[in-house]
């Protein structure tokens, strides 16, 4: 009898909560979500209050982290529970939470851009997309960006790594140790999942959130799809490149730091690699052993192909281009060595990009006279002025966009066989692919275009046709299939709760509470 009274009181509280008017972080009026019985204030912070379902696995179990029992969810969600899979106006519509370390307008790399492009593309198709990202400070701030609701979570770690200032080198290992499995960020993701009730969590970059974000989804039965944009799950540098060489396997430190990600990845429903190499590399290392869907989906870029490149002038020397940072892993040194062996009357090279002052001085000393350093330039103007782009990567670059952008202008590319480059260029049809491990292979690839003056121009039609593959529409189609497949398989994956590690460094312990239980893989 007492239990029935408690249940009636709980349902009454849910009804009252649902009728309450809430304010999102962008100042817009929103419906009561019932995510934790609290209210999202205008400043993005959370007032937590309400019952806790003690029988539900918590990830992590922290004070104020409140979870609704399924039977006590708000009425709007009871009419279309997650297990039914639909109830968004369209039988094929999903609600997706896209998780990315950074997001527009605060972007750094390609992974964040793809997350934004995908969120907006899927939203235009009728799916409801919300984004979880990180920011400096504390609390959660909610805003709208191009029609997508963005929850910016204050990073709970020792410092914000994406600001202008540089953290002391001695503090970085402690930061990565805290990022190994960050239960406080896991709690924030758990709150967002309870609030938004997505059908699928699609993660693009876990840095900052840590694998605790996966654990939060696993314990709630929310299927996870992860896209591999780099090697950050296995290497804090995200490159698996050290001392001028690609790592054959993770070093001891990387194995220790990546252990939670390795374990949590086993419950991920679907994994996507932006290239064949990137996906296979992680599978070979033991990641995503339980993923029913393993697929390669090449990134799509905004815009259209541009065939208006400047026509090649008869008798003009071969003009090559390089676009990117002037750092050793990008292969700038072997490119300059190759140029030293080529006839200056037959070819020239324009380098667009910058490096550190020390590096630039080194490369300028090495470069022959027919190499010009242009600094930062409009890459599209450069593509219209060159005959071929050179991408001489030494590291396993997952999927360099520079080669794709050049091909959109009808420009073939000479690329190494590292990472995802062979996925982009079809050797002999849309450019040349050479073995980076062979000393003179790059030289011979360039010489083959010099010896056949019309070869680069003749490739243009095939280049434009290949470039059309790297389209946002095609990318959205492929992801839609994967996300729907993941949504069809929902199952909670509870993991044991164990005490927080006692060996946590004091510099980390000062920033967190020690009297809690966390779920550690």
DOVEX-652321 format. One record per residue (C-alpha): residue number from 0; residue in one letter; x, y, z. Coordinates in steps of 0.5 Angstrom, whole numbers, plus 500, padded with zeros to 3 digits. Example, Ala and Ser with C-alpha at 12.3 -4.5 7.8 and 13.67 -1.06 7.14 Angstrom:
PT  seq  type   px   py   pz
PT    0     a  525  491  516
PT    1     s  527  498  514
This chain:
PT  seq  type   px   py   pz
PT    0     x  500  500  500
PT    1     x  506  505  502
PT    2     x  509  503  495
PT    3     x  503  505  491
PT    4     x  502  511  495
PT    5     x  510  513  493
PT    6     x  509  511  486
PT    7     x  502  516  486
PT    8     x  506  521  489
PT    9     x  512  520  484
PT   10     x  507  520  478
PT   11     x  504  527  481
PT   12     x  511  530  481
PT   13     x  513  528  474
PT   14     x  506  531  472
PT   15     x  508  538  475
PT   16     x  515  538  473
PT   17     x  513  537  465
PT   18     x  508  542  466
PT   19     x  513  547  469
PT   20     x  516  552  464
PT   21     x  524  551  463
PT   22     x  529  556  460
PT   23     x  534  553  456
PT   24     x  541  556  456
PT   25     x  540  560  450
PT   26     x  534  564  453
PT   27     x  529  560  449
PT   28     x  523  557  453
PT   29     x  523  549  453
PT   30     x  518  543  455
PT   31     x  520  540  462
PT   32     x  524  534  460
PT   33     x  524  530  467
PT   34     x  531  528  466
PT   35     x  533  529  473
PT   36     x  527  532  476
PT   37     x  531  539  476
PT   38     x  531  545  472
PT   39     x  536  548  467
PT   40     x  537  555  469
PT   41     x  538  560  464
PT   42     x  546  560  465
PT   43     x  546  553  463
PT   44     x  547  550  470
PT   45     x  543  545  473
PT   46     x  538  545  480
PT   47     x  538  538  481
PT   48     x  532  535  486
PT   49     x  528  529  485
PT   50     x  528  521  486
PT   51     x  533  516  485
PT   52     x  532  509  482
PT   53     x  537  506  486
PT   54     x  536  499  482
PT   55     x  539  503  476
PT   56     x  546  502  474
PT   57     x  549  509  475
PT   58     x  555  512  471
PT   59     x  558  515  475
PT   60     x  555  515  482
PT   61     x  556  522  484
PT   62     x  551  527  489
PT   63     x  546  530  485
PT   64     x  546  525  479
PT   65     x  539  523  479
PT   66     x  536  518  474
PT   67     x  528  517  473
PT   68     x  525  510  473
PT   69     x  522  508  467
PT   70     x  515  508  469
PT   71     x  516  515  472
PT   72     x  518  519  466
PT   73     x  514  525  463
PT   74     x  508  523  460
PT   75     x  510  525  453
PT   76     x  516  520  453
PT   77     x  511  515  456
PT   78     x  507  515  450
PT   79     x  513  514  446
PT   80     x  518  510  450
PT   81     x  525  509  447
PT   82     x  524  502  446
PT   83     x  519  503  441
PT   84     x  524  507  437
PT   85     x  519  512  434
PT   86     x  514  517  435
PT   87     x  518  523  432
PT   88     x  513  524  427
PT   89     x  516  520  422
PT   90     x  517  512  422
PT   91     x  524  513  420
PT   92     x  526  519  424
PT   93     x  531  518  430
PT   94     x  533  523  436
PT   95     x  541  523  436
PT   96     x  546  526  441
PT   97     x  552  527  437
PT   98     x  558  528  442
PT   99     x  565  532  440
PT  100     x  570  535  444
PT  101     x  569  541  440
PT  102     x  564  544  436
PT  103     x  562  550  432
PT  104     x  564  556  432
PT  105     x  569  553  437
PT  106     x  573  548  432
PT  107     x  580  546  431
PT  108     x  580  540  426
PT  109     x  577  536  421
PT  110     x  573  531  426
PT  111     x  569  537  429
PT  112     x  567  540  422
PT  113     x  565  533  420
PT  114     x  561  533  427
PT  115     x  557  539  425
PT  116     x  556  538  418
PT  117     x  553  531  419
PT  118     x  549  534  425
PT  119     x  546  539  420
PT  120     x  545  534  414
PT  121     x  541  529  418
PT  122     x  537  535  422
PT  123     x  535  537  415
PT  124     x  533  530  413
PT  125     x  528  530  419
PT  126     x  532  527  425
PT  127     x  533  531  431
PT  128     x  540  532  433
PT  129     x  543  535  439
PT  130     x  550  536  441
PT  131     x  554  535  447
PT  132     x  561  538  447
PT  133     x  566  541  452
PT  134     x  568  548  454
PT  135     x  572  552  459
PT  136     x  569  553  466
PT  137     x  564  549  470
PT  138     x  556  547  468
PT  139     x  553  546  462
PT  140     x  551  552  457
PT  141     x  546  551  452
PT  142     x  545  554  445
PT  143     x  543  554  438
PT  144     x  547  553  432
PT  145     x  544  553  425
PT  146     x  538  550  428
PT  147     x  542  545  432
PT  148     x  541  545  440
PT  149     x  548  545  443
PT  150     x  550  543  450
PT  151     x  557  546  452
PT  152     x  559  542  458
PT  153     x  565  545  462
PT  154     x  571  541  462
PT  155     x  572  538  469
PT  156     x  580  537  468
PT  157     x  586  541  471
PT  158     x  586  546  465
PT  159     x  583  548  458
PT  160     x  587  545  453
PT  161     x  585  549  447
PT  162     x  586  556  449
PT  163     x  592  561  447
PT  164     x  596  559  453
PT  165     x  600  553  454
PT  166     x  600  549  460
PT  167     x  606  547  464
PT  168     x  609  540  461
PT  169     x  609  537  468
PT  170     x  602  538  468
PT  171     x  600  535  461
PT  172     x  601  527  464
PT  173     x  597  529  470
PT  174     x  591  531  465
PT  175     x  592  525  460
PT  176     x  591  521  467
PT  177     x  585  524  469
PT  178     x  582  524  462
PT  179     x  584  516  462
PT  180     x  577  515  465
PT  181     x  574  522  467
PT  182     x  567  520  472
PT  183     x  566  527  473
PT  184     x  565  528  465
PT  185     x  561  521  465
PT  186     x  556  524  470
PT  187     x  555  530  466
PT  188     x  554  526  459
PT  189     x  549  522  464
PT  190     x  545  528  465
PT  191     x  544  530  458
PT  192     x  542  523  456
PT  193     x  537  523  461
PT  194     x  535  529  459
PT  195     x  535  528  452
PT  196     x  533  521  451
PT  197     x  536  520  445
PT  198     x  535  514  441
PT  199     x  543  513  439
PT  200     x  549  517  442
PT  201     x  554  518  436
PT  202     x  561  520  439
PT  203     x  566  523  434
PT  204     x  572  525  439
PT  205     x  572  523  446
PT  206     x  578  527  449
PT  207     x  575  531  455
PT  208     x  569  527  456
PT  209     x  573  520  456
PT  210     x  571  513  455
PT  211     x  566  515  461
PT  212     x  561  518  456
PT  213     x  561  511  453
PT  214     x  560  508  460
PT  215     x  554  513  461
PT  216     x  551  511  455
PT  217     x  552  503  456
PT  218     x  549  503  463
PT  219     x  542  507  460
PT  220     x  541  502  454
PT  221     x  543  508  449
PT  222     x  547  504  443
PT  223     x  553  508  441
PT  224     x  556  509  434
PT  225     x  563  511  434
PT  226     x  567  515  428
PT  227     x  575  514  428
PT  228     x  578  520  426
PT  229     x  584  519  428
PT  230     x  588  515  433
PT  231     x  587  518  440
PT  232     x  583  512  443
PT  233     x  590  509  443
PT  234     x  595  514  443
PT  235     x  594  521  447
PT  236     x  598  524  441
PT  237     x  593  522  437
PT  238     x  598  520  431
PT  239     x  601  514  434
PT  240     x  608  517  431
PT  241     x  614  518  435
PT  242     x  621  520  433
PT  243     x  620  520  426
PT  244     x  617  513  426
PT  245     x  610  510  426
PT  246     x  609  506  432
PT  247     x  608  499  430
PT  248     x  604  498  437
PT  249     x  602  503  443
PT  250     x  608  504  448
PT  251     x  607  502  455
PT  252     x  604  509  457
PT  253     x  599  509  451
PT  254     x  597  502  453
PT  255     x  596  504  460
PT  256     x  592  510  458
PT  257     x  588  507  453
PT  258     x  586  501  457
PT  259     x  579  504  459
PT  260     x  577  506  452
PT  261     x  579  499  450
PT  262     x  575  496  455
PT  263     x  569  500  454
PT  264     x  569  500  446
PT  265     x  567  492  446
PT  266     x  560  495  448
PT  267     x  560  500  442
PT  268     x  554  497  437
PT  269     x  557  500  431
PT  270     x  564  503  429
PT  271     x  566  507  423
PT  272     x  573  509  420
PT  273     x  574  515  416
PT  274     x  579  510  412
PT  275     x  580  503  411
PT  276     x  587  503  414
PT  277     x  584  507  420
PT  278     x  579  502  422
PT  279     x  583  496  421
PT  280     x  588  499  425
PT  281     x  584  499  431
PT  282     x  581  493  430
PT  283     x  588  490  430
PT  284     x  589  493  436
PT  285     x  583  489  439
PT  286     x  578  495  439
PT  287     x  571  494  438
PT  288     x  570  487  438
PT  289     x  563  487  440
PT  290     x  561  492  434
PT  291     x  556  488  430
PT  292     x  557  494  424
PT  293     x  564  496  422
PT  294     x  564  500  416
PT  295     x  568  505  412
PT  296     x  565  512  411
PT  297     x  569  517  407
PT  298     x  568  524  410
PT  299     x  564  529  405
PT  300     x  566  536  404
PT  301     x  561  542  403
PT  302     x  561  545  396
PT  303     x  561  543  389
PT  304     x  566  540  384
PT  305     x  570  546  381
PT  306     x  572  545  374
PT  307     x  574  552  372
PT  308     x  582  551  374
PT  309     x  586  555  370
PT  310     x  588  551  363
PT  311     x  595  548  363
PT  312     x  599  552  358
PT  313     x  603  548  353
PT  314     x  611  548  354
PT  315     x  610  551  362
PT  316     x  614  547  367
PT  317     x  610  542  371
PT  318     x  607  546  377
PT  319     x  607  542  384
PT  320     x  603  545  390
PT  321     x  604  543  398
PT  322     x  598  545  403
PT  323     x  599  544  410
PT  324     x  603  545  416
PT  325     x  611  545  415
PT  326     x  612  539  420
PT  327     x  616  533  419
PT  328     x  611  528  420
PT  329     x  607  531  414
PT  330     x  613  529  409
PT  331     x  616  536  408
PT  332     x  623  533  408
PT  333     x  623  528  403
PT  334     x  619  532  398
PT  335     x  625  538  399
PT  336     x  630  532  397
PT  337     x  626  530  391
PT  338     x  626  537  389
PT  339     x  633  538  389
PT  340     x  634  532  384
PT  341     x  629  535  379
PT  342     x  631  539  373
PT  343     x  629  546  375
PT  344     x  627  548  368
PT  345     x  622  542  368
PT  346     x  618  543  375
PT  347     x  617  548  381
PT  348     x  614  547  387
PT  349     x  609  552  391
PT  350     x  609  551  399
PT  351     x  603  554  402
PT  352     x  603  553  410
PT  353     x  607  555  416
PT  354     x  611  552  421
PT  355     x  615  554  427
PT  356     x  620  559  426
PT  357     x  626  554  427
PT  358     x  622  549  422
PT  359     x  621  554  417
PT  360     x  629  556  417
PT  361     x  631  549  417
PT  362     x  626  547  411
PT  363     x  628  554  407
PT  364     x  636  552  408
PT  365     x  634  545  405
PT  366     x  630  548  399
PT  367     x  633  549  392
PT  368     x  631  555  388
PT  369     x  625  552  384
PT  370     x  621  552  391
PT  371     x  617  558  393
PT  372     x  615  559  400
PT  373     x  608  562  400
PT  374     x  606  562  407
PT  375     x  598  562  408
PT  376     x  594  563  402
PT  377     x  587  562  399
PT  378     x  588  554  398
PT  379     x  583  555  392
PT  380     x  587  560  389
PT  381     x  593  555  389
PT  382     x  589  549  387
PT  383     x  587  553  380
PT  384     x  594  555  379
PT  385     x  598  548  380
PT  386     x  598  542  376
PT  387     x  598  537  381
PT  388     x  598  537  389
PT  389     x  603  533  393
PT  390     x  601  530  400
PT  391     x  608  526  402
PT  392     x  605  524  409
PT  393     x  610  520  413
PT  394     x  605  518  419
PT  395     x  598  514  418
PT  396     x  594  520  416
PT  397     x  587  518  417
PT  398     x  584  522  411
PT  399     x  587  528  409
PT  400     x  582  533  406
PT  401     x  587  537  402
PT  402     x  588  532  397
PT  403     x  580  532  396
PT  404     x  580  539  396
PT  405     x  585  539  390
PT  406     x  581  534  386
PT  407     x  575  538  387
PT  408     x  578  543  382
PT  409     x  580  537  377
PT  410     x  587  537  380
PT  411     x  591  530  381
PT  412     x  595  528  387
PT  413     x  601  525  388
PT  414     x  600  522  395
PT  415     x  604  517  399
PT  416     x  601  510  401
PT  417     x  600  512  408
PT  418     x  594  512  412
PT  419     x  587  514  408
PT  420     x  591  517  402
PT  421     x  590  510  398
PT  422     x  583  511  399
PT  423     x  583  518  396
PT  424     x  587  517  390
PT  425     x  587  511  385
PT  426     x  594  510  382
PT  427     x  594  512  375
PT  428     x  587  514  374
PT  429     x  587  520  379
PT  430     x  594  521  381
PT  431     x  600  517  383
PT  432     x  601  513  390
PT  433     x  608  511  392
PT  434     x  611  507  397
PT  435     x  613  512  402
PT  436     x  618  507  405
PT  437     x  622  507  398
PT  438     x  627  513  398
PT  439     x  626  515  391
PT  440     x  619  513  390
PT  441     x  617  520  391
PT  442     x  622  523  386
PT  443     x  620  517  381
PT  444     x  612  519  381
PT  445     x  614  526  380
PT  446     x  618  525  374
PT  447     x  613  521  371
PT  448     x  608  527  370
PT  449     x  614  531  368
PT  450     x  616  526  362
PT  451     x  609  526  360
PT  452     x  607  533  360
PT  453     x  599  532  358
PT  454     x  598  526  363
PT  455     x  596  531  369
PT  456     x  591  535  365
PT  457     x  588  528  362
PT  458     x  587  526  369
PT  459     x  582  531  370
PT  460     x  575  528  368
PT  461     x  577  522  372
PT  462     x  579  526  378
PT  463     x  573  530  378
PT  464     x  569  524  378
PT  465     x  572  521  384
PT  466     x  572  528  388
PT  467     x  564  527  387
PT  468     x  564  521  392
PT  469     x  567  525  397
PT  470     x  560  529  398
PT  471     x  556  531  404
PT  472     x  549  527  401
PT  473     x  553  521  400
PT  474     x  556  521  407
PT  475     x  549  523  410
PT  476     x  546  517  407
PT  477     x  552  512  409
PT  478     x  551  514  417
PT  479     x  544  514  416
PT  480     x  544  507  415
PT  481     x  549  505  420
PT  482     x  545  509  426
PT  483     x  539  506  424
PT  484     x  542  499  425
PT  485     x  545  501  431
PT  486     x  538  504  434
PT  487     x  535  497  432
PT  488     x  539  494  438
PT  489     x  538  496  445
PT  490     x  541  493  451
PT  491     x  543  496  458
PT  492     x  551  494  459
PT  493     x  552  495  466
PT  494     x  559  494  469
PT  495     x  561  493  476
PT  496     x  562  499  481
PT  497     x  569  499  484
PT  498     x  572  504  488
PT  499     x  576  510  486
PT  500     x  584  508  484
PT  501     x  588  510  491
PT  502     x  594  511  486
PT  503     x  591  518  483
PT  504     x  596  523  483
PT  505     x  595  529  488
PT  506     x  595  534  483
PT  507     x  589  531  480
PT  508     x  586  529  487
PT  509     x  586  536  489
PT  510     x  581  538  483
PT  511     x  576  532  485
PT  512     x  572  529  490
PT  513     x  576  522  493
PT  514     x  570  519  497
PT  515     x  566  517  491
PT  516     x  565  510  487
PT  517     x  566  510  480
PT  518     x  565  505  474
PT  519     x  572  504  472
PT  520     x  573  499  466
